[in-house]
Amino acid sequence: MKPNHQKVLKDALRLPIEARAALAGHLLESLDKTVDEDVELAWSKEIARRIDDLDRGKVKTVSWSVARRQILGRPSASSKR
């Protein structure tokens, strides 16, 4: 990695988590110049469905710490009892 790239990375890592996530999203989007309109439409519909499920109380949210443990396959503190 070139020194100026290292500086950009170092600066980016100092950003708050929300800003880093937004930056990562922008960088990922910049890698793919082609857009499949059918896929975009399908994702838009899926997002709307999930928001509707949340609004109607059909699903419950969990905190990021719980979700992360579930994703990584680690038991939660409450499941050790």
PyMOL Python script that loads the backbone (N, CA, C, O; Angstrom):
from pymol import cmd

cmd.read_pdbstr("""\
ATOM      1  N   MET A   1       0.851  -1.169   0.000  1.00  0.00           N
ATOM      2  CA  MET A   1       0.000   0.000   0.000  1.00  0.00           C
ATOM      3  C   MET A   1       0.903   1.241   0.000  1.00  0.00           C
ATOM      4  O   MET A   1       1.878   1.319   0.748  1.00  0.00           O
ATOM      5  N   LYS A   2       0.559   2.193  -0.846  1.00  0.00           N
ATOM      6  CA  LYS A   2       1.340   3.428  -0.943  1.00  0.00           C
ATOM      7  C   LYS A   2       1.152   4.249   0.328  1.00  0.00           C
ATOM      8  O   LYS A   2       0.118   4.146   0.989  1.00  0.00           O
ATOM      9  N   PRO A   3       2.157   5.069   0.673  1.00  0.00           N
ATOM     10  CA  PRO A   3       2.057   5.881   1.893  1.00  0.00           C
ATOM     11  C   PRO A   3       0.804   6.753   1.946  1.00  0.00           C
ATOM     12  O   PRO A   3       0.198   6.882   3.010  1.00  0.00           O
ATOM     13  N   ASN A   4       0.402   7.357   0.824  1.00  0.00           N
ATOM     14  CA  ASN A   4      -0.793   8.201   0.869  1.00  0.00           C
ATOM     15  C   ASN A   4      -2.051   7.364   1.094  1.00  0.00           C
ATOM     16  O   ASN A   4      -3.010   7.847   1.696  1.00  0.00           O
ATOM     17  N   HIS A   5      -2.062   6.113   0.619  1.00  0.00           N
ATOM     18  CA  HIS A   5      -3.196   5.212   0.880  1.00  0.00           C
ATOM     19  C   HIS A   5      -3.231   4.834   2.359  1.00  0.00           C
ATOM     20  O   HIS A   5      -4.300   4.739   2.962  1.00  0.00           O
ATOM     21  N   GLN A   6      -2.056   4.622   2.928  1.00  0.00           N
ATOM     22  CA  GLN A   6      -1.983   4.294   4.353  1.00  0.00           C
ATOM     23  C   GLN A   6      -2.515   5.434   5.202  1.00  0.00           C
ATOM     24  O   GLN A   6      -3.178   5.204   6.214  1.00  0.00           O
ATOM     25  N   LYS A   7      -2.225   6.676   4.791  1.00  0.00           N
ATOM     26  CA  LYS A   7      -2.721   7.833   5.537  1.00  0.00           C
ATOM     27  C   LYS A   7      -4.241   7.908   5.441  1.00  0.00           C
ATOM     28  O   LYS A   7      -4.912   8.181   6.437  1.00  0.00           O
ATOM     29  N   VAL A   8      -4.784   7.669   4.261  1.00  0.00           N
ATOM     30  CA  VAL A   8      -6.242   7.696   4.089  1.00  0.00           C
ATOM     31  C   VAL A   8      -6.874   6.635   4.986  1.00  0.00           C
ATOM     32  O   VAL A   8      -7.870   6.901   5.659  1.00  0.00           O
ATOM     33  N   LEU A   9      -6.296   5.429   4.996  1.00  0.00           N
ATOM     34  CA  LEU A   9      -6.819   4.355   5.841  1.00  0.00           C
ATOM     35  C   LEU A   9      -6.732   4.731   7.312  1.00  0.00           C
ATOM     36  O   LEU A   9      -7.689   4.541   8.062  1.00  0.00           O
ATOM     37  N   LYS A  10      -5.597   5.258   7.723  1.00  0.00           N
ATOM     38  CA  LYS A  10      -5.406   5.652   9.127  1.00  0.00           C
ATOM     39  C   LYS A  10      -6.446   6.706   9.521  1.00  0.00           C
ATOM     40  O   LYS A  10      -7.048   6.616  10.591  1.00  0.00           O
ATOM     41  N   ASP A  11      -6.654   7.697   8.662  1.00  0.00           N
ATOM     42  CA  ASP A  11      -7.648   8.741   8.932  1.00  0.00           C
ATOM     43  C   ASP A  11      -9.057   8.157   8.977  1.00  0.00           C
ATOM     44  O   ASP A  11      -9.861   8.520   9.836  1.00  0.00           O
ATOM     45  N   ALA A  12      -9.350   7.251   8.046  1.00  0.00           N
ATOM     46  CA  ALA A  12     -10.684   6.643   7.998  1.00  0.00           C
ATOM     47  C   ALA A  12     -10.964   5.838   9.264  1.00  0.00           C
ATOM     48  O   ALA A  12     -12.088   5.839   9.764  1.00  0.00           O
ATOM     49  N   LEU A  13      -9.961   5.162   9.776  1.00  0.00           N
ATOM     50  CA  LEU A  13     -10.152   4.345  10.979  1.00  0.00           C
ATOM     51  C   LEU A  13     -10.389   5.185  12.234  1.00  0.00           C
ATOM     52  O   LEU A  13     -10.819   4.659  13.261  1.00  0.00           O
ATOM     53  N   ARG A  14     -10.114   6.476  12.156  1.00  0.00           N
ATOM     54  CA  ARG A  14     -10.378   7.377  13.283  1.00  0.00           C
ATOM     55  C   ARG A  14     -11.821   7.876  13.283  1.00  0.00           C
ATOM     56  O   ARG A  14     -12.275   8.451  14.272  1.00  0.00           O
ATOM     57  N   LEU A  15     -12.536   7.665  12.201  1.00  0.00           N
ATOM     58  CA  LEU A  15     -13.921   8.135  12.102  1.00  0.00           C
ATOM     59  C   LEU A  15     -14.821   7.364  13.059  1.00  0.00           C
ATOM     60  O   LEU A  15     -14.509   6.235  13.436  1.00  0.00           O
ATOM     61  N   PRO A  16     -15.935   7.969  13.449  1.00  0.00           N
ATOM     62  CA  PRO A  16     -16.925   7.224  14.248  1.00  0.00           C
ATOM     63  C   PRO A  16     -17.449   6.034  13.440  1.00  0.00           C
ATOM     64  O   PRO A  16     -17.381   6.031  12.211  1.00  0.00           O
ATOM     65  N   ILE A  17     -17.961   5.049  14.125  1.00  0.00           N
ATOM     66  CA  ILE A  17     -18.374   3.807  13.483  1.00  0.00           C
ATOM     67  C   ILE A  17     -19.401   4.035  12.372  1.00  0.00           C
ATOM     68  O   ILE A  17     -19.335   3.385  11.329  1.00  0.00           O
ATOM     69  N   GLU A  18     -20.341   4.945  12.583  1.00  0.00           N
ATOM     70  CA  GLU A  18     -21.359   5.203  11.564  1.00  0.00           C
ATOM     71  C   GLU A  18     -20.731   5.774  10.299  1.00  0.00           C
ATOM     72  O   GLU A  18     -21.111   5.407   9.187  1.00  0.00           O
ATOM     73  N   ALA A  19     -19.771   6.669  10.476  1.00  0.00           N
ATOM     74  CA  ALA A  19     -19.094   7.268   9.330  1.00  0.00           C
ATOM     75  C   ALA A  19     -18.243   6.235   8.604  1.00  0.00           C
ATOM     76  O   ALA A  19     -18.171   6.243   7.375  1.00  0.00           O
ATOM     77  N   ARG A  20     -17.593   5.339   9.363  1.00  0.00           N
ATOM     78  CA  ARG A  20     -16.806   4.272   8.728  1.00  0.00           C
ATOM     79  C   ARG A  20     -17.705   3.346   7.927  1.00  0.00           C
ATOM     80  O   ARG A  20     -17.349   2.926   6.826  1.00  0.00           O
ATOM     81  N   ALA A  21     -18.883   3.025   8.483  1.00  0.00           N
ATOM     82  CA  ALA A  21     -19.820   2.144   7.770  1.00  0.00           C
ATOM     83  C   ALA A  21     -20.296   2.812   6.486  1.00  0.00           C
ATOM     84  O   ALA A  21     -20.371   2.165   5.441  1.00  0.00           O
ATOM     85  N   ALA A  22     -20.616   4.092   6.554  1.00  0.00           N
ATOM     86  CA  ALA A  22     -21.053   4.811   5.354  1.00  0.00           C
ATOM     87  C   ALA A  22     -19.942   4.860   4.320  1.00  0.00           C
ATOM     88  O   ALA A  22     -20.186   4.651   3.131  1.00  0.00           O
ATOM     89  N   LEU A  23     -18.729   5.133   4.764  1.00  0.00           N
ATOM     90  CA  LEU A  23     -17.582   5.172   3.861  1.00  0.00           C
ATOM     91  C   LEU A  23     -17.364   3.806   3.207  1.00  0.00           C
ATOM     92  O   LEU A  23     -17.123   3.719   2.003  1.00  0.00           O
ATOM     93  N   ALA A  24     -17.449   2.754   4.001  1.00  0.00           N
ATOM     94  CA  ALA A  24     -17.277   1.401   3.456  1.00  0.00           C
ATOM     95  C   ALA A  24     -18.335   1.119   2.394  1.00  0.00           C
ATOM     96  O   ALA A  24     -18.032   0.539   1.352  1.00  0.00           O
ATOM     97  N   GLY A  25     -19.563   1.526   2.654  1.00  0.00           N
ATOM     98  CA  GLY A  25     -20.628   1.332   1.680  1.00  0.00           C
ATOM     99  C   GLY A  25     -20.342   2.061   0.381  1.00  0.00           C
ATOM    100  O   GLY A  25     -20.532   1.510  -0.703  1.00  0.00           O
ATOM    101  N   HIS A  26     -19.886   3.300   0.490  1.00  0.00           N
ATOM    102  CA  HIS A  26     -19.564   4.077  -0.712  1.00  0.00           C
ATOM    103  C   HIS A  26     -18.418   3.424  -1.487  1.00  0.00           C
ATOM    104  O   HIS A  26     -18.454   3.353  -2.716  1.00  0.00           O
ATOM    105  N   LEU A  27     -17.411   2.952  -0.768  1.00  0.00           N
ATOM    106  CA  LEU A  27     -16.289   2.297  -1.444  1.00  0.00           C
ATOM    107  C   LEU A  27     -16.735   1.026  -2.163  1.00  0.00           C
ATOM    108  O   LEU A  27     -16.332   0.776  -3.299  1.00  0.00           O
ATOM    109  N   LEU A  28     -17.567   0.223  -1.497  1.00  0.00           N
ATOM    110  CA  LEU A  28     -18.063  -0.997  -2.140  1.00  0.00           C
ATOM    111  C   LEU A  28     -18.902  -0.680  -3.376  1.00  0.00           C
ATOM    112  O   LEU A  28     -18.771  -1.340  -4.407  1.00  0.00           O
ATOM    113  N   GLU A  29     -19.755   0.322  -3.269  1.00  0.00           N
ATOM    114  CA  GLU A  29     -20.573   0.710  -4.415  1.00  0.00           C
ATOM    115  C   GLU A  29     -19.713   1.165  -5.582  1.00  0.00           C
ATOM    116  O   GLU A  29     -20.076   0.959  -6.739  1.00  0.00           O
ATOM    117  N   SER A  30     -18.577   1.780  -5.287  1.00  0.00           N
ATOM    118  CA  SER A  30     -17.716   2.289  -6.347  1.00  0.00           C
ATOM    119  C   SER A  30     -17.029   1.176  -7.135  1.00  0.00           C
ATOM    120  O   SER A  30     -16.511   1.420  -8.225  1.00  0.00           O
ATOM    121  N   LEU A  31     -17.018  -0.043  -6.595  1.00  0.00           N
ATOM    122  CA  LEU A  31     -16.347  -1.151  -7.269  1.00  0.00           C
ATOM    123  C   LEU A  31     -17.171  -1.744  -8.407  1.00  0.00           C
ATOM    124  O   LEU A  31     -16.615  -2.330  -9.336  1.00  0.00           O
ATOM    125  N   ASP A  32     -18.467  -1.600  -8.342  1.00  0.00           N
ATOM    126  CA  ASP A  32     -19.344  -2.199  -9.341  1.00  0.00           C
ATOM    127  C   ASP A  32     -20.073  -1.106 -10.096  1.00  0.00           C
ATOM    128  O   ASP A  32     -20.980  -0.472  -9.556  1.00  0.00           O
ATOM    129  N   LYS A  33     -19.688  -0.883 -11.327  1.00  0.00           N
ATOM    130  CA  LYS A  33     -20.273   0.189 -12.125  1.00  0.00           C
ATOM    131  C   LYS A  33     -21.582  -0.229 -12.798  1.00  0.00           C
ATOM    132  O   LYS A  33     -22.355   0.632 -13.219  1.00  0.00           O
ATOM    133  N   THR A  34     -21.844  -1.530 -12.906  1.00  0.00           N
ATOM    134  CA  THR A  34     -23.079  -1.964 -13.550  1.00  0.00           C
ATOM    135  C   THR A  34     -24.153  -2.162 -12.493  1.00  0.00           C
ATOM    136  O   THR A  34     -23.883  -2.661 -11.401  1.00  0.00           O
ATOM    137  N   VAL A  35     -25.369  -1.765 -12.829  1.00  0.00           N
ATOM    138  CA  VAL A  35     -26.495  -1.902 -11.915  1.00  0.00           C
ATOM    139  C   VAL A  35     -27.538  -2.776 -12.587  1.00  0.00           C
ATOM    140  O   VAL A  35     -27.985  -2.482 -13.696  1.00  0.00           O
ATOM    141  N   ASP A  36     -27.919  -3.841 -11.919  1.00  0.00           N
ATOM    142  CA  ASP A  36     -28.982  -4.715 -12.413  1.00  0.00           C
ATOM    143  C   ASP A  36     -30.291  -4.171 -11.853  1.00  0.00           C
ATOM    144  O   ASP A  36     -30.566  -4.304 -10.660  1.00  0.00           O
ATOM    145  N   GLU A  37     -31.085  -3.568 -12.707  1.00  0.00           N
ATOM    146  CA  GLU A  37     -32.325  -2.928 -12.263  1.00  0.00           C
ATOM    147  C   GLU A  37     -33.279  -3.919 -11.613  1.00  0.00           C
ATOM    148  O   GLU A  37     -33.989  -3.562 -10.673  1.00  0.00           O
ATOM    149  N   ASP A  38     -33.311  -5.167 -12.099  1.00  0.00           N
ATOM    150  CA  ASP A  38     -34.185  -6.178 -11.497  1.00  0.00           C
ATOM    151  C   ASP A  38     -33.753  -6.489 -10.066  1.00  0.00           C
ATOM    152  O   ASP A  38     -34.592  -6.660  -9.181  1.00  0.00           O
ATOM    153  N   VAL A  39     -32.461  -6.560  -9.847  1.00  0.00           N
ATOM    154  CA  VAL A  39     -31.939  -6.817  -8.501  1.00  0.00           C
ATOM    155  C   VAL A  39     -32.234  -5.629  -7.595  1.00  0.00           C
ATOM    156  O   VAL A  39     -32.646  -5.812  -6.449  1.00  0.00           O
ATOM    157  N   GLU A  40     -32.030  -4.426  -8.093  1.00  0.00           N
ATOM    158  CA  GLU A  40     -32.326  -3.230  -7.308  1.00  0.00           C
ATOM    159  C   GLU A  40     -33.796  -3.194  -6.895  1.00  0.00           C
ATOM    160  O   GLU A  40     -34.122  -2.877  -5.751  1.00  0.00           O
ATOM    161  N   LEU A  41     -34.685  -3.523  -7.845  1.00  0.00           N
ATOM    162  CA  LEU A  41     -36.113  -3.543  -7.550  1.00  0.00           C
ATOM    163  C   LEU A  41     -36.443  -4.611  -6.514  1.00  0.00           C
ATOM    164  O   LEU A  41     -37.224  -4.369  -5.593  1.00  0.00           O
ATOM    165  N   ALA A  42     -35.847  -5.794  -6.667  1.00  0.00           N
ATOM    166  CA  ALA A  42     -36.087  -6.879  -5.713  1.00  0.00           C
ATOM    167  C   ALA A  42     -35.630  -6.488  -4.311  1.00  0.00           C
ATOM    168  O   ALA A  42     -36.331  -6.755  -3.336  1.00  0.00           O
ATOM    169  N   TRP A  43     -34.455  -5.857  -4.201  1.00  0.00           N
ATOM    170  CA  TRP A  43     -33.959  -5.429  -2.894  1.00  0.00           C
ATOM    171  C   TRP A  43     -34.851  -4.347  -2.305  1.00  0.00           C
ATOM    172  O   TRP A  43     -35.115  -4.349  -1.102  1.00  0.00           O
ATOM    173  N   SER A  44     -35.316  -3.428  -3.132  1.00  0.00           N
ATOM    174  CA  SER A  44     -36.209  -2.372  -2.638  1.00  0.00           C
ATOM    175  C   SER A  44     -37.485  -2.972  -2.057  1.00  0.00           C
ATOM    176  O   SER A  44     -37.961  -2.542  -1.006  1.00  0.00           O
ATOM    177  N   LYS A  45     -38.034  -3.971  -2.751  1.00  0.00           N
ATOM    178  CA  LYS A  45     -39.243  -4.637  -2.260  1.00  0.00           C
ATOM    179  C   LYS A  45     -38.962  -5.384  -0.955  1.00  0.00           C
ATOM    180  O   LYS A  45     -39.773  -5.355  -0.030  1.00  0.00           O
ATOM    181  N   GLU A  46     -37.821  -6.044  -0.887  1.00  0.00           N
ATOM    182  CA  GLU A  46     -37.460  -6.792   0.325  1.00  0.00           C
ATOM    183  C   GLU A  46     -37.274  -5.853   1.508  1.00  0.00           C
ATOM    184  O   GLU A  46     -37.723  -6.147   2.616  1.00  0.00           O
ATOM    185  N   ILE A  47     -36.618  -4.734   1.276  1.00  0.00           N
ATOM    186  CA  ILE A  47     -36.412  -3.751   2.345  1.00  0.00           C
ATOM    187  C   ILE A  47     -37.755  -3.224   2.833  1.00  0.00           C
ATOM    188  O   ILE A  47     -37.983  -3.111   4.037  1.00  0.00           O
ATOM    189  N   ALA A  48     -38.642  -2.902   1.896  1.00  0.00           N
ATOM    190  CA  ALA A  48     -39.974  -2.401   2.264  1.00  0.00           C
ATOM    191  C   ALA A  48     -40.743  -3.448   3.067  1.00  0.00           C
ATOM    192  O   ALA A  48     -41.434  -3.113   4.030  1.00  0.00           O
ATOM    193  N   ARG A  49     -40.622  -4.722   2.667  1.00  0.00           N
ATOM    194  CA  ARG A  49     -41.307  -5.803   3.391  1.00  0.00           C
ATOM    195  C   ARG A  49     -40.778  -5.916   4.813  1.00  0.00           C
ATOM    196  O   ARG A  49     -41.550  -6.085   5.757  1.00  0.00           O
ATOM    197  N   ARG A  50     -39.464  -5.824   4.964  1.00  0.00           N
ATOM    198  CA  ARG A  50     -38.867  -5.941   6.296  1.00  0.00           C
ATOM    199  C   ARG A  50     -39.256  -4.765   7.187  1.00  0.00           C
ATOM    200  O   ARG A  50     -39.530  -4.944   8.374  1.00  0.00           O
ATOM    201  N   ILE A  51     -39.280  -3.571   6.618  1.00  0.00           N
ATOM    202  CA  ILE A  51     -39.710  -2.399   7.391  1.00  0.00           C
ATOM    203  C   ILE A  51     -41.161  -2.565   7.827  1.00  0.00           C
ATOM    204  O   ILE A  51     -41.513  -2.257   8.966  1.00  0.00           O
ATOM    205  N   ASP A  52     -41.999  -3.052   6.916  1.00  0.00           N
ATOM    206  CA  ASP A  52     -43.406  -3.285   7.243  1.00  0.00           C
ATOM    207  C   ASP A  52     -43.534  -4.314   8.368  1.00  0.00           C
ATOM    208  O   ASP A  52     -44.334  -4.129   9.285  1.00  0.00           O
ATOM    209  N   ASP A  53     -42.750  -5.397   8.306  1.00  0.00           N
ATOM    210  CA  ASP A  53     -42.765  -6.406   9.370  1.00  0.00           C
ATOM    211  C   ASP A  53     -42.403  -5.785  10.714  1.00  0.00           C
ATOM    212  O   ASP A  53     -43.017  -6.103  11.733  1.00  0.00           O
ATOM    213  N   LEU A  54     -41.404  -4.897  10.718  1.00  0.00           N
ATOM    214  CA  LEU A  54     -41.023  -4.215  11.952  1.00  0.00           C
ATOM    215  C   LEU A  54     -42.147  -3.319  12.445  1.00  0.00           C
ATOM    216  O   LEU A  54     -42.501  -3.340  13.624  1.00  0.00           O
ATOM    217  N   ASP A  55     -42.707  -2.528  11.528  1.00  0.00           N
ATOM    218  CA  ASP A  55     -43.777  -1.598  11.906  1.00  0.00           C
ATOM    219  C   ASP A  55     -45.001  -2.320  12.461  1.00  0.00           C
ATOM    220  O   ASP A  55     -45.665  -1.808  13.362  1.00  0.00           O
ATOM    221  N   ARG A  56     -45.298  -3.484  11.941  1.00  0.00           N
ATOM    222  CA  ARG A  56     -46.472  -4.252  12.381  1.00  0.00           C
ATOM    223  C   ARG A  56     -46.178  -5.107  13.619  1.00  0.00           C
ATOM    224  O   ARG A  56     -47.084  -5.732  14.170  1.00  0.00           O
ATOM    225  N   GLY A  57     -44.924  -5.134  14.052  1.00  0.00           N
ATOM    226  CA  GLY A  57     -44.570  -5.926  15.222  1.00  0.00           C
ATOM    227  C   GLY A  57     -44.464  -7.419  14.929  1.00  0.00           C
ATOM    228  O   GLY A  57     -44.491  -8.234  15.851  1.00  0.00           O
ATOM    229  N   LYS A  58     -44.345  -7.781  13.662  1.00  0.00           N
ATOM    230  CA  LYS A  58     -44.241  -9.194  13.291  1.00  0.00           C
ATOM    231  C   LYS A  58     -42.872  -9.776  13.633  1.00  0.00           C
ATOM    232  O   LYS A  58     -42.729 -10.988  13.795  1.00  0.00           O
ATOM    233  N   VAL A  59     -41.882  -8.919  13.740  1.00  0.00           N
ATOM    234  CA  VAL A  59     -40.529  -9.355  14.083  1.00  0.00           C
ATOM    235  C   VAL A  59     -40.005  -8.472  15.203  1.00  0.00           C
ATOM    236  O   VAL A  59     -40.462  -7.343  15.386  1.00  0.00           O
ATOM    237  N   LYS A  60     -39.044  -8.996  15.949  1.00  0.00           N
ATOM    238  CA  LYS A  60     -38.426  -8.237  17.022  1.00  0.00           C
ATOM    239  C   LYS A  60     -36.973  -7.976  16.664  1.00  0.00           C
ATOM    240  O   LYS A  60     -36.313  -8.803  16.035  1.00  0.00           O
ATOM    241  N   THR A  61     -36.494  -6.826  17.070  1.00  0.00           N
ATOM    242  CA  THR A  61     -35.093  -6.511  16.845  1.00  0.00           C
ATOM    243  C   THR A  61     -34.262  -7.034  18.021  1.00  0.00           C
ATOM    244  O   THR A  61     -34.780  -7.293  19.107  1.00  0.00           O
ATOM    245  N   VAL A  62     -32.980  -7.176  17.773  1.00  0.00           N
ATOM    246  CA  VAL A  62     -32.037  -7.517  18.839  1.00  0.00           C
ATOM    247  C   VAL A  62     -30.891  -6.517  18.753  1.00  0.00           C
ATOM    248  O   VAL A  62     -30.647  -5.928  17.700  1.00  0.00           O
ATOM    249  N   SER A  63     -30.201  -6.335  19.850  1.00  0.00           N
ATOM    250  CA  SER A  63     -29.072  -5.411  19.861  1.00  0.00           C
ATOM    251  C   SER A  63     -27.937  -5.977  19.009  1.00  0.00           C
ATOM    252  O   SER A  63     -27.877  -7.180  18.758  1.00  0.00           O
ATOM    253  N   TRP A  64     -27.046  -5.098  18.572  1.00  0.00           N
ATOM    254  CA  TRP A  64     -25.904  -5.529  17.764  1.00  0.00           C
ATOM    255  C   TRP A  64     -25.054  -6.540  18.532  1.00  0.00           C
ATOM    256  O   TRP A  64     -24.550  -7.489  17.931  1.00  0.00           O
ATOM    257  N   SER A  65     -24.883  -6.365  19.828  1.00  0.00           N
ATOM    258  CA  SER A  65     -24.044  -7.313  20.580  1.00  0.00           C
ATOM    259  C   SER A  65     -24.651  -8.713  20.552  1.00  0.00           C
ATOM    260  O   SER A  65     -23.921  -9.698  20.436  1.00  0.00           O
ATOM    261  N   VAL A  66     -25.982  -8.817  20.658  1.00  0.00           N
ATOM    262  CA  VAL A  66     -26.647 -10.122  20.593  1.00  0.00           C
ATOM    263  C   VAL A  66     -26.535 -10.686  19.177  1.00  0.00           C
ATOM    264  O   VAL A  66     -26.202 -11.857  18.998  1.00  0.00           O
ATOM    265  N   ALA A  67     -26.811  -9.861  18.183  1.00  0.00           N
ATOM    266  CA  ALA A  67     -26.731 -10.328  16.794  1.00  0.00           C
ATOM    267  C   ALA A  67     -25.323 -10.804  16.464  1.00  0.00           C
ATOM    268  O   ALA A  67     -25.149 -11.835  15.815  1.00  0.00           O
ATOM    269  N   ARG A  68     -24.334 -10.065  16.904  1.00  0.00           N
ATOM    270  CA  ARG A  68     -22.939 -10.434  16.625  1.00  0.00           C
ATOM    271  C   ARG A  68     -22.595 -11.780  17.253  1.00  0.00           C
ATOM    272  O   ARG A  68     -21.940 -12.615  16.630  1.00  0.00           O
ATOM    273  N   ARG A  69     -23.041 -11.983  18.491  1.00  0.00           N
ATOM    274  CA  ARG A  69     -22.794 -13.285  19.135  1.00  0.00           C
ATOM    275  C   ARG A  69     -23.469 -14.400  18.346  1.00  0.00           C
ATOM    276  O   ARG A  69     -22.891 -15.471  18.163  1.00  0.00           O
ATOM    277  N   GLN A  70     -24.687 -14.153  17.880  1.00  0.00           N
ATOM    278  CA  GLN A  70     -25.407 -15.160  17.108  1.00  0.00           C
ATOM    279  C   GLN A  70     -24.695 -15.452  15.791  1.00  0.00           C
ATOM    280  O   GLN A  70     -24.561 -16.609  15.391  1.00  0.00           O
ATOM    281  N   ILE A  71     -24.246 -14.410  15.129  1.00  0.00           N
ATOM    282  CA  ILE A  71     -23.551 -14.571  13.855  1.00  0.00           C
ATOM    283  C   ILE A  71     -22.263 -15.364  14.041  1.00  0.00           C
ATOM    284  O   ILE A  71     -21.942 -16.237  13.235  1.00  0.00           O
ATOM    285  N   LEU A  72     -21.537 -15.059  15.094  1.00  0.00           N
ATOM    286  CA  LEU A  72     -20.257 -15.717  15.346  1.00  0.00           C
ATOM    287  C   LEU A  72     -20.406 -17.056  16.057  1.00  0.00           C
ATOM    288  O   LEU A  72     -19.423 -17.766  16.265  1.00  0.00           O
ATOM    289  N   GLY A  73     -21.643 -17.401  16.429  1.00  0.00           N
ATOM    290  CA  GLY A  73     -21.890 -18.691  17.058  1.00  0.00           C
ATOM    291  C   GLY A  73     -21.443 -18.769  18.501  1.00  0.00           C
ATOM    292  O   GLY A  73     -21.153 -19.850  19.013  1.00  0.00           O
ATOM    293  N   ARG A  74     -21.387 -17.621  19.155  1.00  0.00           N
ATOM    294  CA  ARG A  74     -20.988 -17.593  20.563  1.00  0.00           C
ATOM    295  C   ARG A  74     -22.238 -17.582  21.433  1.00  0.00           C
ATOM    296  O   ARG A  74     -23.216 -16.906  21.114  1.00  0.00           O
ATOM    297  N   PRO A  75     -22.205 -18.328  22.525  1.00  0.00           N
ATOM    298  CA  PRO A  75     -23.364 -18.300  23.423  1.00  0.00           C
ATOM    299  C   PRO A  75     -23.482 -16.953  24.115  1.00  0.00           C
ATOM    300  O   PRO A  75     -22.478 -16.300  24.399  1.00  0.00           O
ATOM    301  N   SER A  76     -24.710 -16.542  24.385  1.00  0.00           N
ATOM    302  CA  SER A  76     -24.929 -15.297  25.131  1.00  0.00           C
ATOM    303  C   SER A  76     -24.738 -15.559  26.605  1.00  0.00           C
ATOM    304  O   SER A  76     -24.731 -16.712  27.036  1.00  0.00           O
ATOM    305  N   ALA A  77     -24.585 -14.530  27.368  1.00  0.00           N
ATOM    306  CA  ALA A  77     -24.390 -14.649  28.812  1.00  0.00           C
ATOM    307  C   ALA A  77     -25.597 -15.327  29.451  1.00  0.00           C
ATOM    308  O   ALA A  77     -25.442 -16.114  30.386  1.00  0.00           O
ATOM    309  N   SER A  78     -26.809 -15.025  28.951  1.00  0.00           N
ATOM    310  CA  SER A  78     -28.021 -15.595  29.549  1.00  0.00           C
ATOM    311  C   SER A  78     -28.179 -17.086  29.243  1.00  0.00           C
ATOM    312  O   SER A  78     -28.860 -17.800  29.980  1.00  0.00           O
ATOM    313  N   SER A  79     -27.551 -17.561  28.157  1.00  0.00           N
ATOM    314  CA  SER A  79     -27.691 -18.982  27.824  1.00  0.00           C
ATOM    315  C   SER A  79     -26.749 -19.864  28.617  1.00  0.00           C
ATOM    316  O   SER A  79     -26.826 -21.089  28.519  1.00  0.00           O
ATOM    317  N   LYS A  80     -25.852 -19.265  29.410  1.00  0.00           N
ATOM    318  CA  LYS A  80     -24.907 -20.036  30.212  1.00  0.00           C
ATOM    319  C   LYS A  80     -25.488 -20.443  31.550  1.00  0.00           C
ATOM    320  O   LYS A  80     -24.863 -21.194  32.300  1.00  0.00           O
ATOM    321  N   ARG A  81     -26.695 -19.947  31.858  1.00  0.00           N
ATOM    322  CA  ARG A  81     -27.310 -20.216  33.159  1.00  0.00           C
ATOM    323  C   ARG A  81     -27.869 -21.603  33.215  1.00  0.00           C
ATOM    324  O   ARG A  81     -28.426 -22.004  34.237  1.00  0.00           O
TER     325      ARG A  81
END
""", "prot")
cmd.dss("prot")
cmd.show_as("cartoon", "prot")
cmd.util.cbc("prot")
cmd.orient("prot")
